[in-house]
Amino acid sequence: MLKRGIVGRRIVKRILLVVLAAVGSLAMFAGSVMAHHGVAGYDMTKTVTLHGTVAKFDWSNPHVVVYVDAKNEGGEMQHWTIEFAAPVHMVRAGWSKNSMKAGDDIIIETHPSRNGAPVGITSTITFILKTVVNGQALPGRSE
Amino acid sequence: MRIHLAVLIAAIAAALACSPHLQAQSSLGSAGAKAQQPGLMSGGIPDLSGIWDADFHGPEGLRLNTWDSSDPFAKHPEQAPMTPWAAQKFKDVRPPFGALQTFDNTNDPVQRFCDPPGVPRIYMYPWELTFIPTPKIVYILYEYTKVWRAIYMDRDHPKDPESSWMGDSVGKYEGDTFVIDTIGFNDKTWLDQTGHPHSDALHVIERFRRLDHDRLELSVTIDDPKAYTKIFSNTKVFRLTSAPMGETLCAYSEMKEFQEKVVDKTQTPPSK
């Protein structure tokens, strides 16, 4: 029984190692490349969730950008700039230029800038984080 | 040039109007295209019709950062087999991709200036491409920046070709494979996303082969004796898609605006 338990734990350990290796590989690939530039400016290990108002939705190349006014934990209003993949890729993911507009209520996850500036990245060719506009979730894609 | 453009436009129109494969894809989507199941060869040559997507999602579509199969994801781009000339040039690059990636003042000519990515870097972007065969020239249309190439099937390279961004390309069919041989490049482009340089002696061989109905394999071989001490190569896979090619022009005004409004704000320390 003891032996079987050890063997079982070894198998579990091996499975865990394989899973960790796979997750690590995916994380490396996801963070390594995007359409126009890498993600060195963003902390891809952090995800913040903002709830605010769309100030502007800029549907243009090289990347779609949404400007969001949202209060931080201290109640101070911040003006966030959040980038997505290119318009063509967002269309293929089910988005459009009408996915949101100024004045819309928005809940959005984003990987924030490393330097603390209110800038984030919510989508590349490989993923789209949770984005909810006026209570409706827009199409996403797992990282 | 005008003649080439006219031929290109006519070829695209003819292909879109006449190709049952393209019509099937546009009207039926990928499910319909699968049901059609055309052969991989047509008229004794590889059938490359359709729109091919640089599949970034499937396991085979994992994107490359270099063409060196020993370091495809650029974990050690500085260890590429560069000549002293190339190694010196590489020290000055600030690439936005790979292990040495930086957002701060990258000097990637594509990102900074909307320069054409050149060959073979054009294949490292997540965009579509399609082939337009004509009797003497096979055109390749790339979604990214709407650039196109003419692959001459009825001649060899000129003895001393003009230097150009996309080079002088000649092609031939070898069984199920479309082989493209290109020389005559300028030395202004990067080979890959990590800034590996090349010289005007760059010689690129592309080999396109359909693995099955939905997958197209591209093998790229790099031979540049001025810049590299050995020949190296790698492959990537494209996937048949029903998504029409869109507009992904690199407009300098848009790039500049994006740089100022987004990229600059992520730099350390913030510039604004």
HADDOCK unambig.tbl for C-alpha pairs under 7 A between the chains (distance, minus, plus):
assign (segid A and resid 32 and name CA) (segid B and resid 97 and name CA) 6.42 0.50 0.50
assign (segid A and resid 32 and name CA) (segid B and resid 98 and name CA) 5.94 0.50 0.50
assign (segid A and resid 33 and name CA) (segid B and resid 97 and name CA) 6.00 0.50 0.50
assign (segid A and resid 35 and name CA) (segid B and resid 125 and name CA) 6.09 0.50 0.50
assign (segid A and resid 35 and name CA) (segid B and resid 126 and name CA) 6.15 0.50 0.50
assign (segid A and resid 36 and name CA) (segid B and resid 111 and name CA) 6.69 0.50 0.50
assign (segid A and resid 37 and name CA) (segid B and resid 96 and name CA) 5.14 0.50 0.50
assign (segid A and resid 37 and name CA) (segid B and resid 97 and name CA) 6.35 0.50 0.50
assign (segid A and resid 38 and name CA) (segid B and resid 96 and name CA) 4.95 0.50 0.50
assign (segid A and resid 38 and name CA) (segid B and resid 97 and name CA) 4.76 0.50 0.50
assign (segid A and resid 38 and name CA) (segid B and resid 101 and name CA) 6.57 0.50 0.50
assign (segid A and resid 40 and name CA) (segid B and resid 101 and name CA) 6.29 0.50 0.50
assign (segid A and resid 40 and name CA) (segid B and resid 102 and name CA) 5.54 0.50 0.50
assign (segid A and resid 40 and name CA) (segid B and resid 103 and name CA) 5.85 0.50 0.50
assign (segid A and resid 41 and name CA) (segid B and resid 103 and name CA) 5.63 0.50 0.50
assign (segid A and resid 41 and name CA) (segid B and resid 266 and name CA) 5.29 0.50 0.50
assign (segid A and resid 41 and name CA) (segid B and resid 267 and name CA) 6.50 0.50 0.50
assign (segid A and resid 61 and name CA) (segid B and resid 248 and name CA) 6.83 0.50 0.50
assign (segid A and resid 61 and name CA) (segid B and resid 254 and name CA) 6.40 0.50 0.50
assign (segid A and resid 62 and name CA) (segid B and resid 250 and name CA) 6.98 0.50 0.50
assign (segid A and resid 62 and name CA) (segid B and resid 254 and name CA) 6.83 0.50 0.50
assign (segid A and resid 62 and name CA) (segid B and resid 255 and name CA) 6.36 0.50 0.50
assign (segid A and resid 81 and name CA) (segid B and resid 262 and name CA) 6.77 0.50 0.50
assign (segid A and resid 88 and name CA) (segid B and resid 246 and name CA) 5.98 0.50 0.50
assign (segid A and resid 88 and name CA) (segid B and resid 247 and name CA) 6.99 0.50 0.50
assign (segid A and resid 113 and name CA) (segid B and resid 266 and name CA) 5.58 0.50 0.50
assign (segid A and resid 114 and name CA) (segid B and resid 266 and name CA) 6.97 0.50 0.50
assign (segid A and resid 115 and name CA) (segid B and resid 266 and name CA) 6.31 0.50 0.50
assign (segid A and resid 115 and name CA) (segid B and resid 268 and name CA) 5.94 0.50 0.50
assign (segid A and resid 115 and name CA) (segid B and resid 269 and name CA) 6.62 0.50 0.50
assign (segid A and resid 115 and name CA) (segid B and resid 270 and name CA) 6.81 0.50 0.50
assign (segid A and resid 117 and name CA) (segid B and resid 265 and name CA) 6.63 0.50 0.50
assign (segid A and resid 117 and name CA) (segid B and resid 266 and name CA) 6.70 0.50 0.50
assign (segid A and resid 117 and name CA) (segid B and resid 270 and name CA) 6.91 0.50 0.50
assign (segid A and resid 119 and name CA) (segid B and resid 265 and name CA) 6.97 0.50 0.50
assign (segid A and resid 119 and name CA) (segid B and resid 266 and name CA) 6.80 0.50 0.50
assign (segid A and resid 126 and name CA) (segid B and resid 56 and name CA) 6.89 0.50 0.50
assign (segid A and resid 126 and name CA) (segid B and resid 57 and name CA) 6.52 0.50 0.50
